[in-house]
Amino acid sequence: MISLLSEEEQVILDILMKDKADEFLQILHMFHKFTYVENK
């Protein structure tokens, strides 16, 4: 994939994506615990 962004923008984008991924995993984990309790 050819990047049209500058290196600085690429770094910022990587940080944003990582933050979003961490948030998503936390939400997924909470949801998983919730469904696990419901199914017990």
BAPAMI-711140 format. One record per residue: residue number from 1; residue in three letters; y, x, z of N, C-alpha, C in turn. Coordinates in steps of 0.1 Angstrom, whole numbers. Example, Ala and Ser with C-alpha at 12.3 -4.5 7.8 and 13.67 -1.06 7.14 Angstrom:
BEGIN
<rotor lumvex="1" drenza="ALA" n_north="-57" n_east="132" n_up="78" ca_north="-45" ca_east="123" ca_up="78" c_north="-33" c_east="132" c_up="78"/>
<rotor lumvex="2" drenza="SER" n_north="-22" n_east="128" n_up="71" ca_north="-11" ca_east="137" ca_up="71" c_north="0" c_east="129" c_up="79"/>
***
This chain:
BEGIN
<rotor lumvex="1" drenza="MET" n_north="-12" n_east="8" n_up="0" ca_north="0" ca_east="0" ca_up="0" c_north="13" c_east="9" c_up="0"/>
<rotor lumvex="2" drenza="ILE" n_north="21" n_east="6" n_up="-9" ca_north="34" ca_east="14" ca_up="-10" c_north="44" c_east="8" c_up="-1"/>
<rotor lumvex="3" drenza="SER" n_north="49" n_east="17" n_up="8" ca_north="59" ca_east="12" ca_up="17" c_north="73" c_east="13" c_up="12"/>
<rotor lumvex="4" drenza="LEU" n_north="81" n_east="2" n_up="13" ca_north="95" ca_east="2" ca_up="8" c_north="104" c_east="4" c_up="20"/>
<rotor lumvex="5" drenza="LEU" n_north="98" n_east="5" n_up="32" ca_north="106" ca_east="7" ca_up="44" c_north="109" c_east="22" c_up="46"/>
<rotor lumvex="6" drenza="SER" n_north="120" n_east="25" n_up="53" ca_north="122" ca_east="38" ca_up="58" c_north="112" c_east="41" c_up="69"/>
<rotor lumvex="7" drenza="GLU" n_north="111" n_east="54" n_up="73" ca_north="102" ca_east="58" ca_up="84" c_north="106" c_east="51" c_up="97"/>
<rotor lumvex="8" drenza="GLU" n_north="119" n_east="50" n_up="99" ca_north="124" ca_east="44" ca_up="112" c_north="119" c_east="29" c_up="112"/>
<rotor lumvex="9" drenza="GLU" n_north="121" n_east="22" n_up="101" ca_north="117" ca_east="8" ca_up="100" c_north="102" c_east="7" c_up="102"/>
<rotor lumvex="10" drenza="GLN" n_north="95" n_east="16" n_up="97" ca_north="80" ca_east="16" ca_up="98" c_north="76" c_east="17" c_up="112"/>
<rotor lumvex="11" drenza="VAL" n_north="83" n_east="26" n_up="119" ca_north="80" ca_east="28" ca_up="134" c_north="83" c_east="16" c_up="142"/>
<rotor lumvex="12" drenza="ILE" n_north="94" n_east="10" n_up="139" ca_north="98" ca_east="-3" ca_up="146" c_north="88" c_east="-14" c_up="143"/>
<rotor lumvex="13" drenza="LEU" n_north="84" n_east="-15" n_up="131" ca_north="75" ca_east="-25" ca_up="127" c_north="61" c_east="-23" c_up="134"/>
<rotor lumvex="14" drenza="ASP" n_north="57" n_east="-10" n_up="135" ca_north="44" ca_east="-7" ca_up="141" c_north="45" c_east="-12" c_up="156"/>
<rotor lumvex="15" drenza="ILE" n_north="56" n_east="-9" n_up="163" ca_north="58" ca_east="-12" ca_up="177" c_north="58" c_east="-28" c_up="178"/>
<rotor lumvex="16" drenza="LEU" n_north="65" n_east="-35" n_up="170" ca_north="65" ca_east="-49" ca_up="170" c_north="51" c_east="-55" c_up="168"/>
<rotor lumvex="17" drenza="MET" n_north="44" n_east="-50" n_up="159" ca_north="30" ca_east="-55" ca_up="156" c_north="21" c_east="-52" c_up="168"/>
<rotor lumvex="18" drenza="LYS" n_north="23" n_east="-40" n_up="174" ca_north="14" ca_east="-37" ca_up="186" c_north="17" c_east="-47" c_up="197"/>
<rotor lumvex="19" drenza="ASP" n_north="30" n_east="-49" n_up="199" ca_north="34" ca_east="-59" ca_up="210" c_north="28" c_east="-72" c_up="208"/>
<rotor lumvex="20" drenza="LYS" n_north="29" n_east="-77" n_up="195" ca_north="24" ca_east="-90" ca_up="192" c_north="9" c_east="-91" c_up="194"/>
<rotor lumvex="21" drenza="ALA" n_north="2" n_east="-80" n_up="190" ca_north="-12" ca_east="-79" ca_up="191" c_north="-16" c_east="-80" c_up="206"/>
<rotor lumvex="22" drenza="ASP" n_north="-9" n_east="-73" n_up="214" ca_north="-12" ca_east="-73" ca_up="229" c_north="-10" c_east="-87" c_up="234"/>
<rotor lumvex="23" drenza="GLU" n_north="1" n_east="-93" n_up="230" ca_north="4" ca_east="-107" ca_up="235" c_north="-7" c_east="-116" c_up="231"/>
<rotor lumvex="24" drenza="PHE" n_north="-11" n_east="-115" n_up="218" ca_north="-22" ca_east="-123" ca_up="212" c_north="-35" c_east="-121" c_up="220"/>
<rotor lumvex="25" drenza="LEU" n_north="-38" n_east="-109" n_up="223" ca_north="-51" ca_east="-106" ca_up="230" c_north="-50" c_east="-112" c_up="244"/>
<rotor lumvex="26" drenza="GLN" n_north="-38" n_east="-111" n_up="251" ca_north="-37" ca_east="-117" ca_up="264" c_north="-39" c_east="-132" c_up="264"/>
<rotor lumvex="27" drenza="ILE" n_north="-33" n_east="-139" n_up="254" ca_north="-34" ca_east="-153" ca_up="252" c_north="-49" c_east="-157" c_up="250"/>
<rotor lumvex="28" drenza="LEU" n_north="-55" n_east="-149" n_up="241" ca_north="-69" ca_east="-151" ca_up="237" c_north="-78" c_east="-150" c_up="250"/>
<rotor lumvex="29" drenza="HIS" n_north="-75" n_east="-140" n_up="258" ca_north="-83" ca_east="-137" ca_up="270" c_north="-81" c_east="-149" c_up="280"/>
<rotor lumvex="30" drenza="MET" n_north="-69" n_east="-153" n_up="282" ca_north="-66" ca_east="-165" ca_up="291" c_north="-74" c_east="-177" c_up="286"/>
<rotor lumvex="31" drenza="PHE" n_north="-73" n_east="-179" n_up="273" ca_north="-79" ca_east="-191" ca_up="267" c_north="-94" c_east="-190" c_up="269"/>
<rotor lumvex="32" drenza="HIS" n_north="-100" n_east="-178" n_up="267" ca_north="-114" ca_east="-176" ca_up="268" c_north="-118" c_east="-179" c_up="283"/>
<rotor lumvex="33" drenza="LYS" n_north="-111" n_east="-175" n_up="292" ca_north="-114" ca_east="-177" ca_up="307" c_north="-113" c_east="-192" c_up="309"/>
<rotor lumvex="34" drenza="PHE" n_north="-103" n_east="-199" n_up="304" ca_north="-101" ca_east="-213" ca_up="306" c_north="-113" c_east="-221" c_up="300"/>
<rotor lumvex="35" drenza="THR" n_north="-117" n_east="-218" n_up="288" ca_north="-129" ca_east="-225" ca_up="282" c_north="-142" c_east="-222" c_up="289"/>
<rotor lumvex="36" drenza="TYR" n_north="-143" n_east="-209" n_up="295" ca_north="-155" ca_east="-205" ca_up="302" c_north="-156" c_east="-214" c_up="315"/>
<rotor lumvex="37" drenza="VAL" n_north="-145" n_east="-216" n_up="321" ca_north="-145" ca_east="-224" ca_up="334" c_north="-148" c_east="-239" c_up="330"/>
<rotor lumvex="38" drenza="GLU" n_north="-143" n_east="-244" n_up="319" ca_north="-145" ca_east="-257" ca_up="315" c_north="-160" c_east="-260" c_up="312"/>
<rotor lumvex="39" drenza="ASN" n_north="-166" n_east="-250" n_up="306" ca_north="-180" ca_east="-251" ca_up="301" c_north="-190" c_east="-249" c_up="312"/>
<rotor lumvex="40" drenza="LYS" n_north="-185" n_east="-244" n_up="324" ca_north="-195" ca_east="-241" ca_up="335" c_north="-200" c_east="-254" c_up="341"/>
***
